[in-house]
Amino acid sequence: MKFLFFKSQSKSNDEGSRWGALAYPNFRKFWLATVMRVFALQFRIIGLPWLVGVDLDKSPGWVGIVALCTALPTIILSLPAGSLADRFDNRKMILWSNTASGFLYLILTCLVVFNVVELWMVIVWALVSGTLAGFVSPAQQAILPQLIDMKAIASAVALNGLIWNVMRILGPAIAGVIIALIGVGPSFFVTTIGYAIASYLLITLHLESKEKIPGKTKGAMLEGVKYVFSHGIFISVIGLSFFTSVFGGSYQILLVYFAEDILRVGAVGFGLLEAAAGIGAILGTIVSIKVGSGKYRGALISGGAAIFGLCIALFAASEYMPFSMATLFAGGFAAGIYLNLGMVALQTEVPDRLRGRVMGIWSITWFLTSVGGFFAGIVAELIGIQLTVAIGSLSVTLFAITVYLLSKELRLLKPLQISTDRNNVRS
């Protein structure tokens, strides 16, 4: 874990340098709250498809529709939510969203336990859940500079990324065991407990009051969009994230079919494939902090995305389990590098007054994997799953190379330097 932390520059800040973002009490509390929230989400990721497909005995199509109902509100609301994150207290936004989400899971628990749940209820529940996620997503990124000194931003981004990557490996396994032991309904109550703990930790944060930005939400949103499109580095990084989510990340939605129909390794093999990608992403995240502050940041961002696409294309062509695991490991490693370096570039280049709006636009790209997977499934019916994933992932590689060649700001991205005046990082 030493790659997550900065080397000591003086005796007075030796402890902070050694522990990076974890040296800051507010960040430690926020990080633990995020751990609890992300762990709680695993029960939705595993439990909701089980509830719809097994308990309610619905077709796979309905499972996809419910997933889409969760993703679409998040995509639609991320931009206006980013504007709100710039105007209001991020901690309170996250706190109220977490609290509401906890109650939402409590309602779902009661519906399932008392055997009154119906499909339309699950769809409405998914829409409300997606709305809450979209409301809070930009604030969760915009709050980071309030928790730490900006010199530790790379460490903070990496530590947050580690939560998702570790939970990607451990979360489904733990959630699956608990669901098998106590059932889907009671397992959703575990999610309620996770959100309750996260809310308590957020209450204990002590942050300075945030200066409110005047203006109407609509005009503020347009200002954020104009800012992104007027700076090449933001277009490049967010564009790469968009392309990899829609065309590259959709393989995750179709991975079960690779395990079952192409590699013929069943549920155990499916878990191994997920673990290979997750372990690669963890290592890539750690390594990104070691190598990502030098003068080759732009090349690492675009190169990581290009290698990710190539690895997924090789995975799509493979019918040999060890090689498939190796390509997913390499793809996860490359993704861990470019995603974390891209986030650090955004956090260090954007001024505070626009941070929420830029993070809102960035957040939209995270949730496009479900949309990409939906359309990839349709295309796969026509040309086959392997060709669909290969074409999508190779398009990511070509796009990443093109962006690097055309974007002067990305090619000339300077070594990581933290400005002491965050409001004037870029004007």
N, C-alpha and C positions, 0 to 999 in steps of 0.2 A: 504493500500500500504506500510505500514511500514516494511513488511517482505522483501521488495526489498532493503532495505538500511541497512548499517552496523551501529552498535552502536558506539557512539563517544568514542575515545580512548584518546583524548587530546583536549584542548581548541583550539589549532591551526588548527586542522583538523575537528572541530565539524561540520561545514557546509558540508564538503565533505562526512563525515560519515553519516550524516542525509539523504542526497539526493543520496548517492551511485553514480552510473555512471552519473546521470543527473547533478552532480555538476561540470562536465567538459564541457566547452563550445563547444569543438569540437564534443564530443559525443552527446550533445543536438541537434546540427545541423544535424549530421549524422542520429540520431534517427528520427527527423522530416522528413528528406529526405526519410527514409525507410517507415515511415507512409504514405507519399504521394505515393511512388512507390507501396506499397502493396495494398493501396486503389485503385490505378489505375488498378492493376492486376485483381481486382474483375470484371471489365467490360469484360475482356477477358474470365475469368472463366464462367461467366454467358452469355455473349454476343456471344461468338464464337459458342457454341452448338446451340443457338437460330438462329444464322445466317445460319448455315449449315442445321439444322433440320427443321426450319420453313420457313425462307425467301427463301432458295434454295430448300426446300422440298425434302431433301435427307433422306435416311434411317438411323436408329440408328447406323448401322455399319460404315457409313461414319463419323458420329460424333466421334466414337471411333478411327478411322484411323487418323482424324485430331488431336485428343488429343495425339495419339502416335507419330505423326510427330513433335509435340511440345516437347515431353519428350525425344525422342531418341537422338537428337543432344546434349541435355543438359547432358545426361548420358555419351555419348561418349567423350565430350569435357571437362568434369570436371577435369579429371586427368591432361591433358596437360595445362589446364588453371590454375591449382594449381601450376604447375611449373613456369608459367609466373608470377603468383602472388608473388612468392618468389624472382623473378628477377627484377620486375618493380614496378613502383609507383601504389599502390592499388587504391589511390584516382582517378588517371587519368583513370585507367581501368574501374572503376565504372562509372565515369563521362561520358566517351565516349560511354559506353554501354547504359547508361540511355538516352543520347542524341539520339543515333541511334534508340533506341526503341521508343522514342517519335515520330521521323520521320516515323518510320514503321507504327505506329498506325494512323498517319496522312494520309498516303497512303491508308490504309484500309478504313478509314473514307471516303475519296474521291471516292474509288471504289464502296462503298455501296451507298453513297448519290447520285451519278450520275448513279446508277443502271447498272453498267457494270461488277460487280463482278461475277465470275464464280468459280466453285468448285476447278479447278486446281490452280487458283490464291490463294485461301484460303490455299491450301496445301503447296504451295511454301512459302506463308507468314508464315505459322506455322513453317516450317523448319528454316526459317531465324530467327524468333522469338526465337525458341528453341536454336539456335546457339548463339545468344546474351546472353541468360540466362545462358547457360553453360560456356560461356567465363567469366562471371562476378561473378558467384556464389562463388567460393573459395575466391576471393578478398574481398567479403563482410564480410566474417568471419575472414580472415587474418588481416584485417585492425583494428579490435577492440583494440588490445594492443597499437596501435599507438594513439588512441583517449583518453586513460585513463591510470591511474596507475593500475598495475595488481591486486592490492588489491580490486579493484572494478569490476573485471572480472565477478564474479558471478552475480552481479547486472546488468551488461551490457548484459549478455546472457539472463537473465530473462526478461529484458525490451524488447529485440528484440523478444523473444518468445511471449510476451504479444501482440505485434502488430499483429502477424499472428492469434493468438487465438481470439482476439477481432474482427478482420476483418472477421474471419470465421463466426461470428455471425451477425455482423452489415453489412459487405460488400455486401453479396448477396441481402439482403433486400433493401439496398440503391440503388444498381445497378439495381435491378429488377424494382424499382419504376421509376428510371430515364429512363430506356429502355422503360417502358410502356408509359411514357410521351412524349419522343422525338424520340423514335425509336432506332434501333440497330446502324445504321450508325453514327448519331450524338453523340451517347453515347461513341463511341470509341474516339471521340475528347476530351472527359473528361479525358480519359487515357493520351492523349497527353499533356494536361495541367498538370496533375499530375506528369508526367515525367519531364516536363519543370521546375516545382517548385523544384523537387528533384535535378535536375542538378544545379540550381542556388544555393541551399544550399550547395552542394558539392564544388562549386567554392569558397565559402567563408571559407572553412576549411583551417586552417594554421597548417601544419604538417611539421616535420623535414624531410629532404631528407632521403630516404631509401637507405641503402647500397646495391648495385647490386651484385648478386651472379653470378660469372662466370660459364661457362660451357654450354654444349648443352642441349636442352630441353629433348631429348630422355634419355640421361644419368641421367639428374636430375629427371625425372619421375621414373626411375628404382630405384634411391636412395630413393625416398619417399616410394615406395612400399616395398622395403627391410626394411626400418626403421619400417614401420607399422607391418610387419610380424615378426620382431625380438623383438617386445615388446608386452608382453601378454595383457597389459591393452588396447592397441590400437586395437588389434585383437578382444578382448572381446566387447568393446564398439561399434566399427564399425560393428562387426558381429551381435550384437543385433539390431542395427539400420537397417541393411540389412534385417534381418529376419522379423522384425516387419513391415517394409515397404512392402515387397513382399507378405508375408503370412497373416499379421494382418491388415495392412492399406487398403487392397483391399476392405474391407467391405464398405469403403466410396464410391467407384465407384458403388457398387451394392445397396446402401442405398435406392435409389429411388424405387427399386423393393420391398424392405421390406415395405416401406410406402404404396405403391399402392396395392400390391398383397397379402401380408401376414397380415399386421396390418390394412389395408384398412382405412387409415387416410388421404389420399390425400396430396395435396400440403402443407396445413397448418400443418399437422402432420409431414411431411418431414422436414419442417422448425423447428418444435419443437425438433425433434430428433437431427438435426444438432446443435441447440442451447444447448441442454443438454450436448452433447459431448464437445462443445466449452467452456461452463461455467466451466465444470469439469477441462478442460485443463488449463484455466486461474487460477483457485484456486490451482491446482497442481503446476503450475509454481511459484506462490507466496510462497506456503508452502515449495517448494524445497530449497529456499534460507534460510529459517529459520532452516531447519533440515539437510541440505545437506553439512555442513562443518565439521561434526564430524567423528568419526572413523567408522561409519556404511555406508559410502558412497557407497562402493561396493555392499553391501546388498540391499541398496535402489535402485541402478541402475538395478540390475538383478531382484530384487523383484518387482519393478515397472513394468518391462516388462512382468514378469510372471503373475501378477495380471491383466494387460491390456489384455493379451491373454485370460485369464479365463473370464473376464467380457464380451468380445466380443463373446465368445462361448455361454455364457448365453443369450446374446442379440439374437444370431442366433436362439436359441431354443424358444424364447418368441413369443407369439401371443397376449400379453396383453400390451397395450400401456404404462401405467404407469411404469410397470416393465422394459419395453424396454428402456424408458427414464432414469430410475435409473441405469441400467447397462451401458448405454453409458456415463452417467455422471461419474460413478465410473471408467470406462475405460479411459475417458479423463483425469480424475484426476491422475490416475496412469501413463499415458503417459506423462503428464506435468512434473511429478517428474523425471522419468528416462531419458527423452530426455534432460532436462536442466542440470541435474547432469552429464550426459554423455558428453555434450558439454563442461561444465566447466572442467571436467577431461581432455579432450583433450587439451583445451586451456592452462591449467596450466602445463601439462606434456610435451608438445611438445616444442622443441627449436625454436627460431624465424626463423632460416635459413631454416627450413622444414615446417613452419606453413602452407603456402599456399598449399603445396602438400598434407599434411595430411588432411587439410580441404577440398581439392578437392576430395579425396577418400571418406571422410565423406559425402560430398555434393551429390555424386552419389546415395547414399542410399535414399536421400530425394525424388528423382524423380522416384524411382522404384515402387511407388504405382500405377502409371498408367499402368506400365508393368504387375504388379501383378494383377491388376483389369482386364486387357485384357485377361489373361489366366484364371482367376477365372470365367470370363463370359463364356468361352468355357467349363470349367469343370461343371459349374452350369447347362448348357444345358444337361449334361449327368446324373448328380446325384442330381440336385436340388440346389437351392440357399442357403437354410439353412444349409444343410450338408456341402456344399463347404466352407462357411464362418466358420462353427464350426471346421472343420478339420484344416483349415489354422490357425485359432487363437489358437487352442490347441497346434499346433506344435510350436507356439511362446512361450507358457508357458513351454513346455518341453525343448525347446532350451535354454531358459533363466536359468532354473534350472541346466541344464547340464553345461552351461558356468560357472556358479557360482561355481559348484563343481570342475570343472577341472582347472579353472583359479586361480592360487595362487595369482597373482598380483591383480586381482579384489577383491578377498576376503581380502587381506591385504592392500588395498588402504588406504593410510594414511589420517588423517584429513587435510583439506584444508590449505596448507601453500604456500605462494607466494614467489618464489625465486626472489632476486633482480637482478640476472644475468639470463635473459631469454634465452640467447644463450646456456646455459648449464643446462637446466632443466633436460633433460635426454640425455645421450650420447650413 
